Amino acid sequence: MALVASCTVLQVVGFQNSGKTTLVEKLIKKAKQFDLRVGSIKHHGHGGPPDSSSELKDSHRHQQAGADVAGVEGGG
């Protein structure tokens, strides 16, 4: 018997400071209540390599909300 994995992808877009990260944190927390595995990828579109050193960054906030894995891409 073969196992078939299912994956749902949600994309959240909006203007800066419009509440995207707050919404994603809430979605992650709700998904974890249903024992779902959650991964997040933040697009870094500000030029240059992403700075992952700060705990205030979105990827860290996603991890704190319960994401199993969180990352950032951008800057090549």
mmJSON file of the N, C-alpha and C atoms, coordinates in Angstrom:
{"data_MODEL":{"atom_site":{
"group_PDB":["ATOM","ATOM","ATOM","ATOM","ATOM","ATOM","ATOM","ATOM","ATOM","ATOM","ATOM","ATOM","ATOM","ATOM","ATOM","ATOM","ATOM","ATOM","ATOM","ATOM","ATOM","ATOM","ATOM","ATOM","ATOM","ATOM","ATOM","ATOM","ATOM","ATOM","ATOM","ATOM","ATOM","ATOM","ATOM","ATOM","ATOM","ATOM","ATOM","ATOM","ATOM","ATOM","ATOM","ATOM","ATOM","ATOM","ATOM","ATOM","ATOM","ATOM","ATOM","ATOM","ATOM","ATOM","ATOM","ATOM","ATOM","ATOM","ATOM","ATOM","ATOM","ATOM","ATOM","ATOM","ATOM","ATOM","ATOM","ATOM","ATOM","ATOM","ATOM","ATOM","ATOM","ATOM","ATOM","ATOM","ATOM","ATOM","ATOM","ATOM","ATOM","ATOM","ATOM","ATOM","ATOM","ATOM","ATOM","ATOM","ATOM","ATOM","ATOM","ATOM","ATOM","ATOM","ATOM","ATOM","ATOM","ATOM","ATOM","ATOM","ATOM","ATOM","ATOM","ATOM","ATOM","ATOM","ATOM","ATOM","ATOM","ATOM","ATOM","ATOM","ATOM","ATOM","ATOM","ATOM","ATOM","ATOM","ATOM","ATOM","ATOM","ATOM","ATOM","ATOM","ATOM","ATOM","ATOM","ATOM","ATOM","ATOM","ATOM","ATOM","ATOM","ATOM","ATOM","ATOM","ATOM","ATOM","ATOM","ATOM","ATOM","ATOM","ATOM","ATOM","ATOM","ATOM","ATOM","ATOM","ATOM","ATOM","ATOM","ATOM","ATOM","ATOM","ATOM","ATOM","ATOM","ATOM","ATOM","ATOM","ATOM","ATOM","ATOM","ATOM","ATOM","ATOM","ATOM","ATOM","ATOM","ATOM","ATOM","ATOM","ATOM","ATOM","ATOM","ATOM","ATOM","ATOM","ATOM","ATOM","ATOM","ATOM","ATOM","ATOM","ATOM","ATOM","ATOM","ATOM","ATOM","ATOM","ATOM","ATOM","ATOM","ATOM","ATOM","ATOM","ATOM","ATOM","ATOM","ATOM","ATOM","ATOM","ATOM","ATOM","ATOM","ATOM","ATOM","ATOM","ATOM","ATOM","ATOM","ATOM","ATOM","ATOM","ATOM","ATOM","ATOM","ATOM","ATOM","ATOM","ATOM","ATOM","ATOM","ATOM","ATOM","ATOM","ATOM","ATOM"],
"id":[1,2,3,4,5,6,7,8,9,10,11,12,13,14,15,16,17,18,19,20,21,22,23,24,25,26,27,28,29,30,31,32,33,34,35,36,37,38,39,40,41,42,43,44,45,46,47,48,49,50,51,52,53,54,55,56,57,58,59,60,61,62,63,64,65,66,67,68,69,70,71,72,73,74,75,76,77,78,79,80,81,82,83,84,85,86,87,88,89,90,91,92,93,94,95,96,97,98,99,100,101,102,103,104,105,106,107,108,109,110,111,112,113,114,115,116,117,118,119,120,121,122,123,124,125,126,127,128,129,130,131,132,133,134,135,136,137,138,139,140,141,142,143,144,145,146,147,148,149,150,151,152,153,154,155,156,157,158,159,160,161,162,163,164,165,166,167,168,169,170,171,172,173,174,175,176,177,178,179,180,181,182,183,184,185,186,187,188,189,190,191,192,193,194,195,196,197,198,199,200,201,202,203,204,205,206,207,208,209,210,211,212,213,214,215,216,217,218,219,220,221,222,223,224,225,226,227,228],
"type_symbol":["N","C","C","N","C","C","N","C","C","N","C","C","N","C","C","N","C","C","N","C","C","N","C","C","N","C","C","N","C","C","N","C","C","N","C","C","N","C","C","N","C","C","N","C","C","N","C","C","N","C","C","N","C","C","N","C","C","N","C","C","N","C","C","N","C","C","N","C","C","N","C","C","N","C","C","N","C","C","N","C","C","N","C","C","N","C","C","N","C","C","N","C","C","N","C","C","N","C","C","N","C","C","N","C","C","N","C","C","N","C","C","N","C","C","N","C","C","N","C","C","N","C","C","N","C","C","N","C","C","N","C","C","N","C","C","N","C","C","N","C","C","N","C","C","N","C","C","N","C","C","N","C","C","N","C","C","N","C","C","N","C","C","N","C","C","N","C","C","N","C","C","N","C","C","N","C","C","N","C","C","N","C","C","N","C","C","N","C","C","N","C","C","N","C","C","N","C","C","N","C","C","N","C","C","N","C","C","N","C","C","N","C","C","N","C","C","N","C","C","N","C","C","N","C","C","N","C","C"],
"label_atom_id":["N","CA","C","N","CA","C","N","CA","C","N","CA","C","N","CA","C","N","CA","C","N","CA","C","N","CA","C","N","CA","C","N","CA","C","N","CA","C","N","CA","C","N","CA","C","N","CA","C","N","CA","C","N","CA","C","N","CA","C","N","CA","C","N","CA","C","N","CA","C","N","CA","C","N","CA","C","N","CA","C","N","CA","C","N","CA","C","N","CA","C","N","CA","C","N","CA","C","N","CA","C","N","CA","C","N","CA","C","N","CA","C","N","CA","C","N","CA","C","N","CA","C","N","CA","C","N","CA","C","N","CA","C","N","CA","C","N","CA","C","N","CA","C","N","CA","C","N","CA","C","N","CA","C","N","CA","C","N","CA","C","N","CA","C","N","CA","C","N","CA","C","N","CA","C","N","CA","C","N","CA","C","N","CA","C","N","CA","C","N","CA","C","N","CA","C","N","CA","C","N","CA","C","N","CA","C","N","CA","C","N","CA","C","N","CA","C","N","CA","C","N","CA","C","N","CA","C","N","CA","C","N","CA","C","N","CA","C","N","CA","C","N","CA","C","N","CA","C","N","CA","C","N","CA","C","N","CA","C","N","CA","C","N","CA","C"],
"label_alt_id":[null,null,null,null,null,null,null,null,null,null,null,null,null,null,null,null,null,null,null,null,null,null,null,null,null,null,null,null,null,null,null,null,null,null,null,null,null,null,null,null,null,null,null,null,null,null,null,null,null,null,null,null,null,null,null,null,null,null,null,null,null,null,null,null,null,null,null,null,null,null,null,null,null,null,null,null,null,null,null,null,null,null,null,null,null,null,null,null,null,null,null,null,null,null,null,null,null,null,null,null,null,null,null,null,null,null,null,null,null,null,null,null,null,null,null,null,null,null,null,null,null,null,null,null,null,null,null,null,null,null,null,null,null,null,null,null,null,null,null,null,null,null,null,null,null,null,null,null,null,null,null,null,null,null,null,null,null,null,null,null,null,null,null,null,null,null,null,null,null,null,null,null,null,null,null,null,null,null,null,null,null,null,null,null,null,null,null,null,null,null,null,null,null,null,null,null,null,null,null,null,null,null,null,null,null,null,null,null,null,null,null,null,null,null,null,null,null,null,null,null,null,null,null,null,null,null,null,null],
"label_comp_id":["MET","MET","MET","ALA","ALA","ALA","LEU","LEU","LEU","VAL","VAL","VAL","ALA","ALA","ALA","SER","SER","SER","CYS","CYS","CYS","THR","THR","THR","VAL","VAL","VAL","LEU","LEU","LEU","GLN","GLN","GLN","VAL","VAL","VAL","VAL","VAL","VAL","GLY","GLY","GLY","PHE","PHE","PHE","GLN","GLN","GLN","ASN","ASN","ASN","SER","SER","SER","GLY","GLY","GLY","LYS","LYS","LYS","THR","THR","THR","THR","THR","THR","LEU","LEU","LEU","VAL","VAL","VAL","GLU","GLU","GLU","LYS","LYS","LYS","LEU","LEU","LEU","ILE","ILE","ILE","LYS","LYS","LYS","LYS","LYS","LYS","ALA","ALA","ALA","LYS","LYS","LYS","GLN","GLN","GLN","PHE","PHE","PHE","ASP","ASP","ASP","LEU","LEU","LEU","ARG","ARG","ARG","VAL","VAL","VAL","GLY","GLY","GLY","SER","SER","SER","ILE","ILE","ILE","LYS","LYS","LYS","HIS","HIS","HIS","HIS","HIS","HIS","GLY","GLY","GLY","HIS","HIS","HIS","GLY","GLY","GLY","GLY","GLY","GLY","PRO","PRO","PRO","PRO","PRO","PRO","ASP","ASP","ASP","SER","SER","SER","SER","SER","SER","SER","SER","SER","GLU","GLU","GLU","LEU","LEU","LEU","LYS","LYS","LYS","ASP","ASP","ASP","SER","SER","SER","HIS","HIS","HIS","ARG","ARG","ARG","HIS","HIS","HIS","GLN","GLN","GLN","GLN","GLN","GLN","ALA","ALA","ALA","GLY","GLY","GLY","ALA","ALA","ALA","ASP","ASP","ASP","VAL","VAL","VAL","ALA","ALA","ALA","GLY","GLY","GLY","VAL","VAL","VAL","GLU","GLU","GLU","GLY","GLY","GLY","GLY","GLY","GLY","GLY","GLY","GLY"],
"label_asym_id":["A","A","A","A","A","A","A","A","A","A","A","A","A","A","A","A","A","A","A","A","A","A","A","A","A","A","A","A","A","A","A","A","A","A","A","A","A","A","A","A","A","A","A","A","A","A","A","A","A","A","A","A","A","A","A","A","A","A","A","A","A","A","A","A","A","A","A","A","A","A","A","A","A","A","A","A","A","A","A","A","A","A","A","A","A","A","A","A","A","A","A","A","A","A","A","A","A","A","A","A","A","A","A","A","A","A","A","A","A","A","A","A","A","A","A","A","A","A","A","A","A","A","A","A","A","A","A","A","A","A","A","A","A","A","A","A","A","A","A","A","A","A","A","A","A","A","A","A","A","A","A","A","A","A","A","A","A","A","A","A","A","A","A","A","A","A","A","A","A","A","A","A","A","A","A","A","A","A","A","A","A","A","A","A","A","A","A","A","A","A","A","A","A","A","A","A","A","A","A","A","A","A","A","A","A","A","A","A","A","A","A","A","A","A","A","A","A","A","A","A","A","A","A","A","A","A","A","A"],
"label_entity_id":["1","1","1","1","1","1","1","1","1","1","1","1","1","1","1","1","1","1","1","1","1","1","1","1","1","1","1","1","1","1","1","1","1","1","1","1","1","1","1","1","1","1","1","1","1","1","1","1","1","1","1","1","1","1","1","1","1","1","1","1","1","1","1","1","1","1","1","1","1","1","1","1","1","1","1","1","1","1","1","1","1","1","1","1","1","1","1","1","1","1","1","1","1","1","1","1","1","1","1","1","1","1","1","1","1","1","1","1","1","1","1","1","1","1","1","1","1","1","1","1","1","1","1","1","1","1","1","1","1","1","1","1","1","1","1","1","1","1","1","1","1","1","1","1","1","1","1","1","1","1","1","1","1","1","1","1","1","1","1","1","1","1","1","1","1","1","1","1","1","1","1","1","1","1","1","1","1","1","1","1","1","1","1","1","1","1","1","1","1","1","1","1","1","1","1","1","1","1","1","1","1","1","1","1","1","1","1","1","1","1","1","1","1","1","1","1","1","1","1","1","1","1","1","1","1","1","1","1"],
"label_seq_id":[1,1,1,2,2,2,3,3,3,4,4,4,5,5,5,6,6,6,7,7,7,8,8,8,9,9,9,10,10,10,11,11,11,12,12,12,13,13,13,14,14,14,15,15,15,16,16,16,17,17,17,18,18,18,19,19,19,20,20,20,21,21,21,22,22,22,23,23,23,24,24,24,25,25,25,26,26,26,27,27,27,28,28,28,29,29,29,30,30,30,31,31,31,32,32,32,33,33,33,34,34,34,35,35,35,36,36,36,37,37,37,38,38,38,39,39,39,40,40,40,41,41,41,42,42,42,43,43,43,44,44,44,45,45,45,46,46,46,47,47,47,48,48,48,49,49,49,50,50,50,51,51,51,52,52,52,53,53,53,54,54,54,55,55,55,56,56,56,57,57,57,58,58,58,59,59,59,60,60,60,61,61,61,62,62,62,63,63,63,64,64,64,65,65,65,66,66,66,67,67,67,68,68,68,69,69,69,70,70,70,71,71,71,72,72,72,73,73,73,74,74,74,75,75,75,76,76,76],
"pdbx_PDB_ins_code":[null,null,null,null,null,null,null,null,null,null,null,null,null,null,null,null,null,null,null,null,null,null,null,null,null,null,null,null,null,null,null,null,null,null,null,null,null,null,null,null,null,null,null,null,null,null,null,null,null,null,null,null,null,null,null,null,null,null,null,null,null,null,null,null,null,null,null,null,null,null,null,null,null,null,null,null,null,null,null,null,null,null,null,null,null,null,null,null,null,null,null,null,null,null,null,null,null,null,null,null,null,null,null,null,null,null,null,null,null,null,null,null,null,null,null,null,null,null,null,null,null,null,null,null,null,null,null,null,null,null,null,null,null,null,null,null,null,null,null,null,null,null,null,null,null,null,null,null,null,null,null,null,null,null,null,null,null,null,null,null,null,null,null,null,null,null,null,null,null,null,null,null,null,null,null,null,null,null,null,null,null,null,null,null,null,null,null,null,null,null,null,null,null,null,null,null,null,null,null,null,null,null,null,null,null,null,null,null,null,null,null,null,null,null,null,null,null,null,null,null,null,null,null,null,null,null,null,null],
"Cartn_x":[0.847,0.0,0.896,0.701,1.499,0.838,1.655,1.162,1.207,0.139,0.076,0.027,0.992,1.046,0.266,-0.364,-1.108,-0.49,-0.408,0.202,-0.655,-1.021,-1.765,-0.811,-0.845,0.011,-0.866,-0.551,-1.222,-0.205,-0.605,0.266,-0.406,0.33,-0.2,0.602,-0.086,0.569,-0.138,0.582,-0.01,1.052,0.598,1.508,2.287,3.407,4.219,3.379,3.542,2.836,1.314,0.86,-0.578,-1.099,-0.203,-0.632,-0.394,0.423,0.677,1.292,2.322,3.003,2.083,1.305,0.354,-0.664,-1.166,-2.109,-1.46,-0.24,0.444,0.689,1.057,1.224,-0.069,-1.189,-2.485,-2.815,-2.531,-2.777,-1.911,-0.657,0.246,-0.274,-0.627,-1.131,-2.384,-3.295,-4.533,-4.218,-3.328,-2.958,-2.346,-1.524,-0.887,-1.91,-3.016,-4.084,-4.687,-4.591,-5.094,-3.973,-2.831,-1.674,-1.143,-1.247,-0.701,0.763,1.536,2.927,2.934,3.686,3.665,5.087,5.27,6.511,6.187,7.073,6.842,8.101,7.886,8.98,8.616,9.456,9.268,10.096,9.474,10.221,10.816,12.124,12.841,13.039,12.295,12.358,12.943,13.813,14.348,15.744,16.23,17.569,18.628,19.659,20.727,20.337,21.288,20.994,20.112,19.255,18.402,19.228,18.789,19.437,18.638,19.195,18.486,18.982,19.755,20.347,19.387,18.329,17.431,16.262,15.929,14.777,13.468,13.532,12.323,11.897,12.702,12.4,11.213,10.518,9.31,9.545,10.659,10.898,10.998,11.593,11.665,10.277,9.5,8.126,7.29,7.517,6.807,7.194,8.489,8.94,8.329,8.306,7.737,6.233,5.566,4.138,3.907,4.982,4.854,5.216,5.704,6.086,7.183,7.066,8.07,9.384,9.268,10.43,10.026,10.937,10.681,11.963,11.83,13.01,12.696,13.751,13.621,14.412,13.891,14.618,14.637,15.658,15.773,17.217,17.45,18.81,19.731,19.157,19.959,20.218],
"Cartn_y":[-1.173,0.0,1.241,2.113,3.333,4.457,5.227,6.402,7.601,8.35,9.541,10.758,11.617,12.827,13.949,14.738,15.878,17.144,18.154,19.399,20.573,21.41,22.623,23.802,24.675,25.854,27.093,27.944,29.235,30.325,31.345,32.483,33.718,34.453,35.67,36.841,37.781,38.96,40.212,41.297,42.566,43.63,44.822,45.946,45.791,46.495,46.502,47.006,46.357,46.707,46.566,45.61,45.401,44.229,43.52,42.433,41.039,40.912,39.603,38.627,39.051,38.163,37.774,38.701,38.401,37.37,37.523,36.553,35.181,35.131,33.849,33.188,33.961,33.399,32.738,33.393,32.837,31.57,31.571,30.388,29.211,29.48,28.425,27.834,28.695,28.218,27.378,27.795,27.044,25.695,25.674,24.416,23.443,23.945,23.083,22.5,23.203,22.668,21.404,21.281,20.109,19.11,19.266,18.377,18.319,19.424,19.498,19.92,19.46,19.89,21.167,22.164,23.48,23.931,24.408,25.037,26.396,27.347,28.675,29.148,29.869,30.49,31.951,32.82,34.269,34.753,35.515,36.12,37.438,37.576,38.789,39.605,40.678,41.459,42.84,43.005,44.335,44.552,43.627,43.75,43.268,42.652,42.125,40.825,40.19,38.909,39.125,38.165,38.272,38.273,39.013,39.049,38.147,36.994,36.048,36.112,37.132,37.194,37.719,38.385,39.011,38.106,38.048,37.273,37.966,39.198,39.931,39.661,38.918,38.65,37.707,37.799,37.01,35.511,35.007,33.562,33.097,33.902,33.545,33.609,34.587,34.691,33.492,32.997,31.816,30.592,30.456,29.344,29.44,30.623,30.821,30.488,30.667,30.359,28.849,28.085,26.636,25.98,26.751,26.154,25.112,23.982,22.937,23.377,24.164,24.724,26.09,27.046,28.39,28.906,29.546,30.055,31.309,31.831,33.046,32.86,33.371,33.329,34.724,34.987,36.271,36.714,37.744,38.262,37.323,36.481,35.582,34.279],
"Cartn_z":[0.0,0.0,0.0,-0.941,-1.042,-0.254,0.43,1.141,0.205,0.173,-0.662,0.246,0.1,0.915,0.244,1.056,0.553,1.139,0.332,0.78,0.318,1.247,0.92,1.033,0.073,0.076,0.167,1.115,1.246,0.974,0.251,-0.016,0.561,1.387,2.003,1.46,0.837,0.271,0.757,0.788,1.194,1.356,1.607,1.807,3.104,3.188,4.401,5.579,6.729,7.97,7.856,7.018,6.876,7.7,8.411,9.283,8.729,7.688,7.083,8.087,8.795,9.734,10.881,11.372,12.439,11.972,10.747,10.195,10.07,9.548,9.376,10.73,11.744,13.089,13.568,13.343,13.754,12.963,11.666,10.843,11.297,11.613,12.083,13.392,14.327,15.621,15.454,14.581,14.346,13.702,12.729,12.074,13.071,13.984,14.978,15.95,16.181,17.028,16.414,15.089,14.382,14.083,14.777,14.628,13.198,12.476,11.127,11.187,10.237,10.117,9.283,9.733,9.093,8.767,7.564,7.164,6.557,6.743,6.163,5.452,4.375,3.632,3.444,3.938,3.823,2.646,1.752,0.646,1.117,0.93,1.294,0.025,-0.103,-1.33,-1.148,-0.148,0.141,-0.431,-1.212,-1.782,-0.819,-1.35,-0.523,0.143,0.794,1.462,2.69,2.997,4.185,5.466,6.455,7.767,8.693,9.047,9.902,11.343,11.682,13.015,14.079,13.684,14.653,14.995,16.28,16.72,16.365,15.879,15.517,14.078,13.342,11.937,11.822,10.677,10.458,10.593,10.052,10.119,11.572,12.432,13.852,14.481,14.115,14.632,14.191,12.967,12.485,13.321,13.626,14.472,15.863,16.429,17.749,17.771,16.636,16.54,16.443,16.125,16.09,14.788,13.809,12.529,12.752,12.059,12.166,11.508,10.476,9.804,9.268,9.337,8.826,8.201,7.063,6.389,5.61,4.993,4.202,2.919,1.823,0.557,-0.022,-0.807,-1.471,-1.543,-2.283,-2.426,-3.182,-4.04,-4.846,-4.16],
"occupancy":[1.0,1.0,1.0,1.0,1.0,1.0,1.0,1.0,1.0,1.0,1.0,1.0,1.0,1.0,1.0,1.0,1.0,1.0,1.0,1.0,1.0,1.0,1.0,1.0,1.0,1.0,1.0,1.0,1.0,1.0,1.0,1.0,1.0,1.0,1.0,1.0,1.0,1.0,1.0,1.0,1.0,1.0,1.0,1.0,1.0,1.0,1.0,1.0,1.0,1.0,1.0,1.0,1.0,1.0,1.0,1.0,1.0,1.0,1.0,1.0,1.0,1.0,1.0,1.0,1.0,1.0,1.0,1.0,1.0,1.0,1.0,1.0,1.0,1.0,1.0,1.0,1.0,1.0,1.0,1.0,1.0,1.0,1.0,1.0,1.0,1.0,1.0,1.0,1.0,1.0,1.0,1.0,1.0,1.0,1.0,1.0,1.0,1.0,1.0,1.0,1.0,1.0,1.0,1.0,1.0,1.0,1.0,1.0,1.0,1.0,1.0,1.0,1.0,1.0,1.0,1.0,1.0,1.0,1.0,1.0,1.0,1.0,1.0,1.0,1.0,1.0,1.0,1.0,1.0,1.0,1.0,1.0,1.0,1.0,1.0,1.0,1.0,1.0,1.0,1.0,1.0,1.0,1.0,1.0,1.0,1.0,1.0,1.0,1.0,1.0,1.0,1.0,1.0,1.0,1.0,1.0,1.0,1.0,1.0,1.0,1.0,1.0,1.0,1.0,1.0,1.0,1.0,1.0,1.0,1.0,1.0,1.0,1.0,1.0,1.0,1.0,1.0,1.0,1.0,1.0,1.0,1.0,1.0,1.0,1.0,1.0,1.0,1.0,1.0,1.0,1.0,1.0,1.0,1.0,1.0,1.0,1.0,1.0,1.0,1.0,1.0,1.0,1.0,1.0,1.0,1.0,1.0,1.0,1.0,1.0,1.0,1.0,1.0,1.0,1.0,1.0,1.0,1.0,1.0,1.0,1.0,1.0,1.0,1.0,1.0,1.0,1.0,1.0],
"B_iso_or_equiv":[0.0,0.0,0.0,0.0,0.0,0.0,0.0,0.0,0.0,0.0,0.0,0.0,0.0,0.0,0.0,0.0,0.0,0.0,0.0,0.0,0.0,0.0,0.0,0.0,0.0,0.0,0.0,0.0,0.0,0.0,0.0,0.0,0.0,0.0,0.0,0.0,0.0,0.0,0.0,0.0,0.0,0.0,0.0,0.0,0.0,0.0,0.0,0.0,0.0,0.0,0.0,0.0,0.0,0.0,0.0,0.0,0.0,0.0,0.0,0.0,0.0,0.0,0.0,0.0,0.0,0.0,0.0,0.0,0.0,0.0,0.0,0.0,0.0,0.0,0.0,0.0,0.0,0.0,0.0,0.0,0.0,0.0,0.0,0.0,0.0,0.0,0.0,0.0,0.0,0.0,0.0,0.0,0.0,0.0,0.0,0.0,0.0,0.0,0.0,0.0,0.0,0.0,0.0,0.0,0.0,0.0,0.0,0.0,0.0,0.0,0.0,0.0,0.0,0.0,0.0,0.0,0.0,0.0,0.0,0.0,0.0,0.0,0.0,0.0,0.0,0.0,0.0,0.0,0.0,0.0,0.0,0.0,0.0,0.0,0.0,0.0,0.0,0.0,0.0,0.0,0.0,0.0,0.0,0.0,0.0,0.0,0.0,0.0,0.0,0.0,0.0,0.0,0.0,0.0,0.0,0.0,0.0,0.0,0.0,0.0,0.0,0.0,0.0,0.0,0.0,0.0,0.0,0.0,0.0,0.0,0.0,0.0,0.0,0.0,0.0,0.0,0.0,0.0,0.0,0.0,0.0,0.0,0.0,0.0,0.0,0.0,0.0,0.0,0.0,0.0,0.0,0.0,0.0,0.0,0.0,0.0,0.0,0.0,0.0,0.0,0.0,0.0,0.0,0.0,0.0,0.0,0.0,0.0,0.0,0.0,0.0,0.0,0.0,0.0,0.0,0.0,0.0,0.0,0.0,0.0,0.0,0.0,0.0,0.0,0.0,0.0,0.0,0.0],
"pdbx_formal_charge":[null,null,null,null,null,null,null,null,null,null,null,null,null,null,null,null,null,null,null,null,null,null,null,null,null,null,null,null,null,null,null,null,null,null,null,null,null,null,null,null,null,null,null,null,null,null,null,null,null,null,null,null,null,null,null,null,null,null,null,null,null,null,null,null,null,null,null,null,null,null,null,null,null,null,null,null,null,null,null,null,null,null,null,null,null,null,null,null,null,null,null,null,null,null,null,null,null,null,null,null,null,null,null,null,null,null,null,null,null,null,null,null,null,null,null,null,null,null,null,null,null,null,null,null,null,null,null,null,null,null,null,null,null,null,null,null,null,null,null,null,null,null,null,null,null,null,null,null,null,null,null,null,null,null,null,null,null,null,null,null,null,null,null,null,null,null,null,null,null,null,null,null,null,null,null,null,null,null,null,null,null,null,null,null,null,null,null,null,null,null,null,null,null,null,null,null,null,null,null,null,null,null,null,null,null,null,null,null,null,null,null,null,null,null,null,null,null,null,null,null,null,null,null,null,null,null,null,null],
"auth_seq_id":[1,1,1,2,2,2,3,3,3,4,4,4,5,5,5,6,6,6,7,7,7,8,8,8,9,9,9,10,10,10,11,11,11,12,12,12,13,13,13,14,14,14,15,15,15,16,16,16,17,17,17,18,18,18,19,19,19,20,20,20,21,21,21,22,22,22,23,23,23,24,24,24,25,25,25,26,26,26,27,27,27,28,28,28,29,29,29,30,30,30,31,31,31,32,32,32,33,33,33,34,34,34,35,35,35,36,36,36,37,37,37,38,38,38,39,39,39,40,40,40,41,41,41,42,42,42,43,43,43,44,44,44,45,45,45,46,46,46,47,47,47,48,48,48,49,49,49,50,50,50,51,51,51,52,52,52,53,53,53,54,54,54,55,55,55,56,56,56,57,57,57,58,58,58,59,59,59,60,60,60,61,61,61,62,62,62,63,63,63,64,64,64,65,65,65,66,66,66,67,67,67,68,68,68,69,69,69,70,70,70,71,71,71,72,72,72,73,73,73,74,74,74,75,75,75,76,76,76],
"auth_comp_id":["MET","MET","MET","ALA","ALA","ALA","LEU","LEU","LEU","VAL","VAL","VAL","ALA","ALA","ALA","SER","SER","SER","CYS","CYS","CYS","THR","THR","THR","VAL","VAL","VAL","LEU","LEU","LEU","GLN","GLN","GLN","VAL","VAL","VAL","VAL","VAL","VAL","GLY","GLY","GLY","PHE","PHE","PHE","GLN","GLN","GLN","ASN","ASN","ASN","SER","SER","SER","GLY","GLY","GLY","LYS","LYS","LYS","THR","THR","THR","THR","THR","THR","LEU","LEU","LEU","VAL","VAL","VAL","GLU","GLU","GLU","LYS","LYS","LYS","LEU","LEU","LEU","ILE","ILE","ILE","LYS","LYS","LYS","LYS","LYS","LYS","ALA","ALA","ALA","LYS","LYS","LYS","GLN","GLN","GLN","PHE","PHE","PHE","ASP","ASP","ASP","LEU","LEU","LEU","ARG","ARG","ARG","VAL","VAL","VAL","GLY","GLY","GLY","SER","SER","SER","ILE","ILE","ILE","LYS","LYS","LYS","HIS","HIS","HIS","HIS","HIS","HIS","GLY","GLY","GLY","HIS","HIS","HIS","GLY","GLY","GLY","GLY","GLY","GLY","PRO","PRO","PRO","PRO","PRO","PRO","ASP","ASP","ASP","SER","SER","SER","SER","SER","SER","SER","SER","SER","GLU","GLU","GLU","LEU","LEU","LEU","LYS","LYS","LYS","ASP","ASP","ASP","SER","SER","SER","HIS","HIS","HIS","ARG","ARG","ARG","HIS","HIS","HIS","GLN","GLN","GLN","GLN","GLN","GLN","ALA","ALA","ALA","GLY","GLY","GLY","ALA","ALA","ALA","ASP","ASP","ASP","VAL","VAL","VAL","ALA","ALA","ALA","GLY","GLY","GLY","VAL","VAL","VAL","GLU","GLU","GLU","GLY","GLY","GLY","GLY","GLY","GLY","GLY","GLY","GLY"],
"auth_asym_id":["A","A","A","A","A","A","A","A","A","A","A","A","A","A","A","A","A","A","A","A","A","A","A","A","A","A","A","A","A","A","A","A","A","A","A","A","A","A","A","A","A","A","A","A","A","A","A","A","A","A","A","A","A","A","A","A","A","A","A","A","A","A","A","A","A","A","A","A","A","A","A","A","A","A","A","A","A","A","A","A","A","A","A","A","A","A","A","A","A","A","A","A","A","A","A","A","A","A","A","A","A","A","A","A","A","A","A","A","A","A","A","A","A","A","A","A","A","A","A","A","A","A","A","A","A","A","A","A","A","A","A","A","A","A","A","A","A","A","A","A","A","A","A","A","A","A","A","A","A","A","A","A","A","A","A","A","A","A","A","A","A","A","A","A","A","A","A","A","A","A","A","A","A","A","A","A","A","A","A","A","A","A","A","A","A","A","A","A","A","A","A","A","A","A","A","A","A","A","A","A","A","A","A","A","A","A","A","A","A","A","A","A","A","A","A","A","A","A","A","A","A","A","A","A","A","A","A","A"],
"auth_atom_id":["N","CA","C","N","CA","C","N","CA","C","N","CA","C","N","CA","C","N","CA","C","N","CA","C","N","CA","C","N","CA","C","N","CA","C","N","CA","C","N","CA","C","N","CA","C","N","CA","C","N","CA","C","N","CA","C","N","CA","C","N","CA","C","N","CA","C","N","CA","C","N","CA","C","N","CA","C","N","CA","C","N","CA","C","N","CA","C","N","CA","C","N","CA","C","N","CA","C","N","CA","C","N","CA","C","N","CA","C","N","CA","C","N","CA","C","N","CA","C","N","CA","C","N","CA","C","N","CA","C","N","CA","C","N","CA","C","N","CA","C","N","CA","C","N","CA","C","N","CA","C","N","CA","C","N","CA","C","N","CA","C","N","CA","C","N","CA","C","N","CA","C","N","CA","C","N","CA","C","N","CA","C","N","CA","C","N","CA","C","N","CA","C","N","CA","C","N","CA","C","N","CA","C","N","CA","C","N","CA","C","N","CA","C","N","CA","C","N","CA","C","N","CA","C","N","CA","C","N","CA","C","N","CA","C","N","CA","C","N","CA","C","N","CA","C","N","CA","C","N","CA","C","N","CA","C","N","CA","C","N","CA","C","N","CA","C"],
"pdbx_PDB_model_num":[1,1,1,1,1,1,1,1,1,1,1,1,1,1,1,1,1,1,1,1,1,1,1,1,1,1,1,1,1,1,1,1,1,1,1,1,1,1,1,1,1,1,1,1,1,1,1,1,1,1,1,1,1,1,1,1,1,1,1,1,1,1,1,1,1,1,1,1,1,1,1,1,1,1,1,1,1,1,1,1,1,1,1,1,1,1,1,1,1,1,1,1,1,1,1,1,1,1,1,1,1,1,1,1,1,1,1,1,1,1,1,1,1,1,1,1,1,1,1,1,1,1,1,1,1,1,1,1,1,1,1,1,1,1,1,1,1,1,1,1,1,1,1,1,1,1,1,1,1,1,1,1,1,1,1,1,1,1,1,1,1,1,1,1,1,1,1,1,1,1,1,1,1,1,1,1,1,1,1,1,1,1,1,1,1,1,1,1,1,1,1,1,1,1,1,1,1,1,1,1,1,1,1,1,1,1,1,1,1,1,1,1,1,1,1,1,1,1,1,1,1,1,1,1,1,1,1,1]
}}}
